């Protein structure tokens, strides 16, 4: 009987230790939700998300014209909605990606940082929200500029100012 009690006690202690290790090693649902919230907040700081004062097509035309007035070189405009539909998304709302960047900007950024920073994406994504309104998303260059020093910081501050000038009168 003593051997049985000793075995039972040892089993209970091992089970308790295993349960304690599992509880310590795995985050609770609340901890996971907090981590997801922090990730979403970080993503929100990385992107500048604004509502347009204009309709979908008018927003695209206005951004394109403003970028050209700012002296930016315009690249292609990609129809992301068509790409999503082609990939099998049935309920894809209108979405276009406008490529535009100041001439030579990424080359200057690469030279200044000896290639340590990736190229600036230089794009504005225009899309229709579920509410039927038009929205604009771009990289938050102002946020990135604050984290850089020297010439790289000045370049990012300048592109952020250009982006704000482009969106002035278009975005809320």
N, C-alpha and C positions, 0 to 999 in steps of 0.2 A: 504494500500500500504506500509506503514511504517513497519507493522508487516511482510509483505512478504519480504521486503528488509532486515530486521533484520534476518529473517530465512535464506534467501539466503546467506547473509554475514556469518552467523554462520556456515552454511553448507560448504561454501568455505574455511573458516578458519579450520574447522575440517578435510576436505579433504586434505588441504595443510599440516596440521600437520601429518596426517596419511602417506601421501606421503613422507614427510621429515623423519619420523621414519623408513619407509621402506628403503629409500635410505641410511640412516645411518646404519641400522641394517644388511643389506645384502651387502656382498662384491661385488665389480665389477668383471667383467670377467678378467680384468688385475690382480686384487688382487688375484683371485683364481689361475690364471696361475703362479703367483709369489710364492704362497704357495705350489703349486704342484712342482715347480722347486726346492724349498728349501727341500721338502721331498725327491725328487729324489737325490739331492746332499747329503743329510744325508744318504740315503741308499747306495750311492756310496762310502761313507767313511766307512760304516760298512762291506763292502765286498771287497775283493781283487780279481780283475777281470783281467786275463792275457791271452794273446794268446799263444798257444803252438807252439813250433818249429817242433813238430812231428805230425804224423797222429793220428786219434782217438784211435785205439787199441794200437799203440806204446806209446801214452801218458799214458794210463791206466797202461800198463806194466812198464813203466819207473817210474811213481809215486809209484807204489806198491814196486818195487825193491828199490827205494831210501828211502822209509819209513822204510823198513826192515833194510837197511844199517844204518839208523839213530837210529836203536834200537827200533822203534815203533812197537807196536802190531797191526797187521792188523786184522780188522773185515771183515764182508761181503762186497761185492761190489753189490750194488743194481742197477738193470736195470730200471732206471726211465722212459725210452722210453716205455718199455713194460707196466709199470703201467699207463702211460698217455694214451696209446692206449686202455688199458682195461677200462679206465674211459671215453672213447669215443672221444679222440682227434685223428683225422684221420691223420693229417700231423705232427706227432711227430718226431722230429729229434733225432738222437742218443744222448743219455744222460745216463751216469752212475755216481753213487755216491760211492766213495771209502771211507770206514770207516777205519781210522787208528789213533792211539793216543799213546803217550808215556805211558809206563806201570805205572800205579798208579797216573797219572797226575791229573785226576779229583778228586781223593780221597784227594790228597795233597791240591788242590785248595779249596775243601770243608772244610777241616780242618783249613786251613789258614784263611778263611773268615767266619768261623762258619756257613757255608751254605748260606751266604748272596748272593753269586753269583751263577748263574745257571751253570751246567756243560758245559765245552767247547765242541762244536759239533764234533770236530776232524774228519772233512770230507773234501774231495776234490771233487767237482762236475766237471766232464769232459763232454763237450757237443759240438756238431757241430752247428756252427752258420749258418745263412741263406746264408752267403758267402761261405760255404763249408769248412771253416777253423775250427780248433779245439781250444776250449777255456777252461780255468780252472777258477773256482770260489771257493773261500774259505772265511771263516770269516777273517776279517782284525784284526788279533791278535795284530799287532803293534799298531794300533789305540787304542784298548782297553787297552793295557799295559800302554800307556801314561796316561790314566785316573786313574790308580790304584797306590796305594802306598805300601810300605813295601814288604813283602814276596809275596803277590798276584801279585804285579807289576813285581817282579823278575820272578815269574813263567810264567806269560804271555809273558814277554820279551824272556824267554828261549824257549817257544813253538813257538813264532814268528821267532826266529832265526833258529829253527829246520825246520819250514815250508819253510823258504827261502832256506835252504840247500837242502831240498827235491826237490824244484822246480828249483834249479840252473841247467842250461843246458837243462831244459825242456821248461820252460816258457821264453818268451821274456821280 
